[in-house]
Amino acid sequence: MSRAGAGAGAGAVRRGVYAPPAPDRVLTAHSADGTPLHVEVHGPADAPAVVLAHGWTCSTAFWAAQIRALAGEYRVIAYDQRGHGRTAAAEVCSTDVLADDLEAVLDAALAPGERAVLAGHSMGGMTLMAAADRPGLRAHAAAVLLCSTGASRLVAESLVLPMRAGRVRTWLTRRVLGSGAPLGPVTPLAKKVLRYATMGPGASPDKVEACARIVHACPRGARQAWSQVLAELEVGALVGELRVPTAVVAGSADRLTPPVHARWLAEALPDCHSLDVLTGVGHMTPVEAPEFITEKIHELVRTHLAAPADAGAGAGAGVTVQADAAVHVQADTDADADAEESAV
């Protein structure tokens, strides 16, 4: 079912690279509890598949730059997490529900046994980790990209509040991030606040504008409900179940999920394809560094999906695709990254 403008999304910008393109098809996936999920499909129907999972307070509109760059060559599948974008809120919010929803999307959008590169940003990355031991992910994942995400201790490690780490900072951070106060319209002050909390100091005005419009469009109830889930997040035990080549990307200036999380993931993953810490970039890596994230997805497709399958690596068999665990860190010597890591 094609629907012009269906990819625009509430709050999205309307022009430029961050304006979401209209999908070629719109699907509805039904999760285990019956919740309908909005799914968009872009690009040729017979092309290699890429699945994109957005983060907390975002929507499919967050991936606009990647969709524009990838849909000419790949089949790009993006969906709205429950309570976000065009997917209605449901009564239950949990990491198990995130995994249920992802499995439903994979089942609805991919053929039986078809593999894809799966990319998740922030809560989207946590979704992939939460589903790491699920049959649906093991059947369909050829490789994974984790952007600006973590597996646990999100509130304790957060640098949003410029205070010494400890119980007081954790208590205050939990209340700031879990606040039910309305965000209101996108004003210059609101953009300054969002830029400080979620983006690097060099983020251009168009990137800040795009992120602000998406985040401010998230319903207050969904924002608060999912903040409570993320505050208690503990999926570290599942990271070892993510047995496909996995690339990890973080920003050195990320205050929400500082690089300490990315480095932990790189050590804990069974098959770390690469680790990249982008100097001066904040939490919104797909928007702040769109070309880098797009190229990383290209790299994963070329290396782990587009190449002919080896003997014994049948589609859908859940067989781990082996890769060299090369780690590329761009900002280990960067003063900002060192300062952030020492602060936590």
C-alpha positions as CSV (number, residue, x, y, z in Angstrom):
1,M,0.0,0.0,0.0
2,S,1.6,3.2,-1.1
3,R,0.7,6.5,0.5
4,A,2.3,9.8,-0.5
5,G,3.7,11.7,2.4
6,A,3.2,8.8,4.8
7,G,6.8,9.1,5.8
8,A,6.6,12.7,6.8
9,G,5.7,12.0,10.4
10,A,4.4,14.3,13.1
11,G,6.8,17.2,13.8
12,A,9.3,16.3,11.0
13,V,11.0,19.0,8.9
14,R,9.5,19.4,5.5
15,R,12.5,20.3,3.3
16,G,16.1,19.2,2.9
17,V,18.0,16.0,3.7
18,Y,16.2,15.6,7.0
19,A,12.7,15.7,5.5
20,P,11.5,12.1,5.5
21,P,10.8,10.7,2.0
22,A,7.4,9.0,1.3
23,P,7.7,5.2,1.6
24,D,7.0,2.9,-1.3
25,R,4.9,0.8,1.0
26,V,3.3,1.1,4.4
27,L,2.7,-2.1,6.5
28,T,1.1,-2.8,9.8
29,A,2.9,-5.4,12.0
30,H,1.0,-6.8,15.0
31,S,3.0,-7.5,18.1
32,A,2.5,-10.4,20.4
33,D,0.0,-8.4,22.5
34,G,-1.9,-7.3,19.4
35,T,-0.4,-3.8,19.3
36,P,-0.3,-2.5,15.6
37,L,3.0,-1.1,14.6
38,H,3.6,1.4,11.8
39,V,6.2,0.1,9.3
40,E,7.6,1.9,6.2
41,V,9.3,0.2,3.3
42,H,11.5,2.2,0.9
43,G,13.4,1.0,-2.1
44,P,13.4,-2.0,-4.5
45,A,11.4,-5.0,-3.3
46,D,14.1,-7.4,-4.3
47,A,17.1,-5.5,-2.9
48,P,19.1,-6.5,0.2
49,A,17.2,-5.4,3.3
50,V,18.2,-2.9,6.0
51,V,16.0,-2.5,9.1
52,L,16.1,0.7,11.2
53,A,15.0,1.0,14.8
54,H,14.8,4.5,16.2
55,G,15.4,5.7,19.8
56,W,13.4,7.2,22.7
57,T,11.2,10.2,21.8
58,C,12.0,9.8,18.0
59,S,10.2,8.2,15.0
60,T,10.9,6.9,11.5
61,A,11.6,10.6,10.6
62,F,14.9,10.3,12.6
63,W,16.4,8.1,9.8
64,A,15.5,10.4,6.9
65,A,19.1,11.0,5.8
66,Q,19.9,7.3,5.9
67,I,16.7,6.4,4.0
68,R,17.4,8.9,1.3
69,A,21.0,7.6,0.9
70,L,20.2,3.9,1.0
71,A,16.8,3.4,-0.6
72,G,18.2,3.6,-4.1
73,E,20.2,0.4,-3.6
74,Y,18.6,-1.4,-0.6
75,R,15.2,-2.1,0.7
76,V,15.0,0.1,3.8
77,I,12.5,-0.9,6.5
78,A,11.8,1.6,9.3
79,Y,9.2,1.4,12.0
80,D,7.8,3.5,14.8
81,Q,8.3,2.1,18.3
82,R,5.0,1.9,20.3
83,G,3.9,5.3,21.6
84,H,6.1,7.0,19.0
85,G,5.3,8.5,15.6
86,R,2.4,6.7,13.9
87,T,2.3,3.7,16.3
88,A,-0.2,4.2,19.1
89,A,0.8,3.8,22.7
90,A,0.0,0.5,24.5
91,E,-0.5,-0.2,28.1
92,V,2.7,-2.2,28.5
93,C,6.2,-0.8,28.1
94,S,9.2,-3.0,28.8
95,T,12.3,-4.4,27.1
96,D,10.4,-7.7,26.5
97,V,7.8,-5.7,24.6
98,L,10.5,-3.9,22.5
99,A,11.8,-7.4,21.5
100,D,8.3,-8.6,20.7
101,D,7.7,-5.5,18.5
102,L,11.0,-6.0,16.6
103,E,10.2,-9.7,16.0
104,A,6.7,-8.7,14.7
105,V,8.3,-6.1,12.3
106,L,10.9,-8.6,11.0
107,D,8.1,-11.2,10.4
108,A,5.9,-8.7,8.6
109,A,8.5,-7.1,6.4
110,L,11.0,-9.9,5.6
111,A,10.5,-13.2,3.8
112,P,10.9,-16.4,5.8
113,G,14.6,-16.9,6.3
114,E,15.6,-13.6,4.7
115,R,18.5,-11.9,6.4
116,A,19.0,-8.2,6.8
117,V,21.4,-5.7,8.4
118,L,19.7,-4.3,11.6
119,A,20.6,-0.8,12.9
120,G,19.4,0.6,16.2
121,H,19.9,4.0,17.7
122,S,19.7,4.6,21.5
123,M,16.5,2.7,22.6
124,G,16.5,1.1,19.1
125,G,19.9,-0.4,19.9
126,M,18.6,-1.5,23.3
127,T,15.7,-3.2,21.4
128,L,18.2,-5.2,19.3
129,M,20.0,-6.3,22.5
130,A,16.7,-7.2,24.2
131,A,15.9,-9.4,21.2
132,A,19.3,-11.0,21.0
133,D,18.2,-14.4,22.1
134,R,14.9,-14.3,20.2
135,P,14.3,-16.7,17.2
136,G,13.2,-13.9,15.0
137,L,16.4,-11.9,15.4
138,R,18.6,-15.0,15.0
139,A,16.7,-16.0,11.8
140,H,16.9,-12.6,10.2
141,A,20.0,-10.7,11.4
142,A,23.1,-10.9,9.2
143,A,24.8,-8.0,11.0
144,V,23.9,-5.3,13.5
145,L,24.8,-1.7,14.0
146,L,24.5,-0.2,17.5
147,C,24.5,3.6,17.6
148,S,24.7,5.7,20.8
149,T,23.4,3.1,23.1
150,G,24.0,1.2,26.3
151,A,23.0,-2.0,28.0
152,S,22.6,-0.8,31.6
153,R,23.4,2.0,34.2
154,L,22.0,4.6,31.8
155,V,21.0,7.1,34.5
156,A,24.1,6.5,36.6
157,E,26.5,7.1,33.7
158,S,24.6,10.0,32.2
159,L,26.5,13.3,31.9
160,V,23.4,15.5,31.3
161,L,23.9,17.1,34.7
162,P,27.4,18.6,35.2
163,M,27.9,17.1,38.6
164,R,30.2,14.6,40.2
165,A,29.0,11.0,39.7
166,G,27.2,9.6,42.6
167,R,23.8,9.0,44.2
168,V,22.8,12.7,44.1
169,R,23.5,13.1,40.4
170,T,21.7,9.8,39.6
171,W,18.7,10.8,41.6
172,L,18.4,14.2,39.9
173,T,19.1,12.8,36.5
174,R,16.3,10.2,36.9
175,R,13.9,13.0,37.6
176,V,15.0,15.3,34.8
177,L,14.9,12.6,32.2
178,G,11.7,11.1,33.6
179,S,9.9,14.5,33.9
180,G,6.3,14.5,32.7
181,A,6.4,18.3,31.9
182,P,5.3,19.1,28.4
183,L,8.1,20.2,26.0
184,G,6.0,22.8,24.3
185,P,6.7,24.4,21.0
186,V,10.1,24.4,19.3
187,T,11.5,27.7,20.4
188,P,15.1,29.0,20.3
189,L,15.4,28.2,24.0
190,A,14.0,24.7,23.5
191,K,16.6,24.1,20.8
192,K,19.4,25.2,23.0
193,V,18.3,22.9,25.7
194,L,18.0,19.9,23.4
195,R,21.3,20.7,21.7
196,Y,23.1,20.7,25.1
197,A,21.5,17.5,26.3
198,T,21.6,15.4,23.1
199,M,24.0,16.8,20.5
200,G,27.6,17.8,20.1
201,P,28.8,21.5,20.3
202,G,29.3,21.6,16.5
203,A,25.8,20.5,15.5
204,S,24.5,22.7,12.8
205,P,21.2,24.6,13.1
206,D,19.5,22.4,10.5
207,K,20.4,19.3,12.5
208,V,19.3,20.8,15.8
209,E,16.0,21.9,14.1
210,A,15.3,18.4,12.8
211,C,16.0,16.7,16.1
212,A,13.9,19.2,18.1
213,R,10.9,18.8,15.8
214,I,11.0,15.1,16.1
215,V,11.6,15.0,19.9
216,H,9.0,17.6,20.7
217,A,6.4,15.7,18.6
218,C,6.7,12.6,20.9
219,P,3.6,12.4,23.2
220,R,4.3,13.3,26.8
221,G,2.9,10.0,28.1
222,A,5.1,7.8,25.9
223,R,8.2,9.9,26.7
224,Q,7.6,9.5,30.4
225,A,6.6,5.8,30.3
226,W,9.7,4.8,28.3
227,S,12.0,6.9,30.4
228,Q,11.0,4.7,33.4
229,V,11.9,1.6,31.4
230,L,15.2,3.0,30.3
231,A,16.1,4.1,33.9
232,E,15.8,0.5,35.0
233,L,17.4,-1.0,31.8
234,E,19.5,-4.1,32.3
235,V,20.1,-6.1,29.1
236,G,23.8,-6.6,29.7
237,A,23.3,-10.4,30.0
238,L,21.8,-10.5,26.5
239,V,24.8,-8.8,24.8
240,G,26.6,-12.1,24.7
241,E,23.7,-13.6,22.8
242,L,24.1,-11.1,20.0
243,R,26.2,-13.6,17.9
244,V,26.3,-11.8,14.6
245,P,29.0,-9.2,13.5
246,T,28.1,-6.1,15.3
247,A,29.5,-2.5,14.8
248,V,29.3,0.0,17.6
249,V,29.3,3.7,17.1
250,A,29.3,6.5,19.7
251,G,29.9,10.2,20.0
252,S,32.7,11.5,22.2
253,A,30.4,14.4,23.3
254,D,27.4,12.1,24.1
255,R,25.9,13.1,27.4
256,L,23.0,10.6,27.4
257,T,25.0,7.4,26.6
258,P,28.7,8.4,27.0
259,P,31.4,6.3,25.2
260,V,32.0,4.2,28.3
261,H,28.9,2.3,27.2
262,A,30.2,1.7,23.7
263,R,33.6,0.5,25.0
264,W,31.8,-1.9,27.3
265,L,29.7,-3.3,24.4
266,A,32.8,-3.7,22.2
267,E,34.4,-5.9,24.9
268,A,31.2,-7.9,25.7
269,L,30.1,-8.6,22.2
270,P,31.0,-12.1,20.8
271,D,31.8,-10.7,17.4
272,C,32.6,-7.0,17.4
273,H,33.0,-5.8,13.8
274,S,34.2,-2.4,14.8
275,L,34.1,0.4,17.4
276,D,34.0,4.0,16.3
277,V,33.9,7.0,18.7
278,L,33.2,10.1,16.7
279,T,35.0,13.2,17.9
280,G,32.7,16.1,18.9
281,V,29.5,14.2,18.0
282,G,26.7,13.9,20.6
283,H,24.0,11.4,21.1
284,M,22.1,11.9,17.8
285,T,24.7,10.2,15.6
286,P,22.5,9.3,12.6
287,V,21.6,13.0,12.3
288,E,24.9,14.6,13.4
289,A,27.1,12.3,11.3
290,P,24.7,11.0,8.6
291,E,27.4,10.2,6.0
292,F,29.4,8.1,8.5
293,I,26.3,6.1,9.7
294,T,25.2,5.5,6.2
295,E,28.6,4.3,5.1
296,K,28.8,2.0,8.1
297,I,25.5,0.4,7.1
298,H,26.9,0.1,3.5
299,E,29.9,-1.6,4.9
300,L,27.9,-4.1,6.9
301,V,25.7,-4.9,3.9
302,R,28.7,-5.4,1.6
303,T,30.6,-7.5,4.1
304,H,27.9,-9.6,5.7
305,L,24.8,-9.6,3.5
306,A,25.6,-8.9,-0.1
307,A,28.4,-11.5,-0.3
308,P,27.5,-15.0,-1.4
309,A,26.7,-17.3,1.6
310,D,29.3,-19.8,2.6
311,A,28.6,-23.4,2.9
312,G,26.6,-24.1,6.0
313,A,25.5,-20.5,6.4
314,G,22.0,-21.0,5.1
315,A,19.6,-18.1,5.1
316,G,17.6,-18.1,8.2
317,A,19.6,-20.8,10.0
318,G,20.8,-18.4,12.7
319,V,24.4,-19.2,11.9
320,T,26.9,-16.6,13.1
321,V,28.7,-14.9,10.2
322,Q,32.3,-14.7,11.3
323,A,34.2,-11.4,10.9
324,D,37.5,-10.0,12.0
325,A,36.9,-8.2,15.3
326,A,38.8,-5.1,14.2
327,V,38.3,-2.1,16.5
328,H,38.6,1.4,15.1
329,V,38.5,4.1,17.8
330,Q,38.6,7.6,16.5
331,A,38.6,9.5,19.7
332,D,40.5,7.5,22.3
333,T,43.0,10.3,22.6
334,D,40.5,13.1,22.4
335,A,40.5,15.2,25.5
336,D,36.7,15.4,25.6
337,A,36.3,11.6,25.5
338,D,38.9,11.2,28.2
339,A,37.3,13.7,30.4
340,E,33.9,12.1,30.0
341,E,35.1,8.7,30.8
342,S,36.9,9.9,33.9
343,A,33.8,11.6,35.1
344,V,31.9,8.4,35.2
